[in-house]
Amino acid sequence: MTAASRATPSDPLDLLPPVPAATARSPADIATLLAGGSPVILKGLVDHWPALAAGRRSQAALSAYFRAMDRGIPVPVMEASPGSGGRFGYAADLREFNFTKRQRPLGETLDRIERATTAPGAPYIAIQMLSLAAQLPDFVRDNPMPLAPPAAEPRLWLGGPVKTQIHNDRDHNLACVIAGQRRFVLFPPEQVANLYIGPLDNPPPLSLVDPEAPDFDRFPRFREALDVAQVAHLDPGDALLMPRYWWHHVTSRSPWNAMVNYWWGDVPRGLGHAQDAFLSALLAIKALPPGERRYWRAMFEAHVFDDSGDAVAHIPPALRGQLGEMRANQRADLRRQLRMTILKSS
């Protein structure tokens, strides 16, 4: 099915430029694709999975497949009211979300999802972020993913026709569809200012824009985000590989949908986390007087974001210290210095 055949007059997102397809046969191929910095579709990546075969037989067959693996451990369930239209996002006051999160028995939840597919006025129900290794380990054994790092724990997402508001992930994401059709609308990481992201205090931060019905009077810069957006249409067996920080809106388009994803981080040992540096900058720099903020902006541009090396070209490489390529002992010294600074300021 082509993007044009999926589109409707009321859904122009379907006609955005498509995410390109690629192939990957090894973890090295995945690493190369991630280094490219853009998402790609891996068509038919999990066509061989037994779970996919069950899903292709019927909704009941896939439900039975999961029920047979149930170990009686409650699963994470999200539920939104019929009036939400299946859109999982913020409540009107931005302090809470418009859905509830509870732990429920797997069998009971599957029953409710199945009933909701045919019952008018039913709530929108979805199992989200279920740890397959902890709760359905037989699935991991029978449906392996050798392309992901061993530490990338698989998570199950299963439910009705729900929509997840624009957000991003701190880790790389390999999302594999096993039932139903899914659409991802993707925006580059640097579009953050054009996506009108909500508060950071109640993670995950979500965009306030409904991309399917954007209010351009309220969110005019969203037009700029749409200018560089891409769309990925995934059928059962397909996978989407997303580098970390790409913003994405996800629509489960079928009455019954299931997906397994893998997150991993690849933060080199001994390095700090960028999120920690960002939060520290919010605390230490954001409230400074304008002149001091200009100084720190210039320092970050020269010594963090400039790849040319011009800012330190006048210093012999052996004397560049923290401004150069740090060795392990220099990184350890810097971490100790940071710990002492935090203790003094607390």
Secondary structure, DSSP 8 states (H G I E B T S, - for coil): --HHHH--TT-GGGGS-B--EE---SHHHHHHHHHTTS-EEETTTTTT-HHHHHHHH-HHHHHHHHHTT--S--EEEEEE-GGGTTEE-B-TTSSSBSEEEEEE-HHHHHHHHHHHTTSTT--EEEEEEEEHHHH-HHHHHHS--TTS-TT--EEEEEESS-EEEEE--SSEEEEEEEES-EEEEEE-GGGGGGTTB--SSSSS--BS--TTS--TTT-TTHHHHHHT-EEEEE-TT-EEEE-TT-EEEEEE-SSSEEEEEEEE----TT---HHHHHHHHHHHTTTS-HHHHHHHHHHHIIIII--S-GGGTTS-GGG-GGGS---HHHHHHHHHHHHHHHHHH-
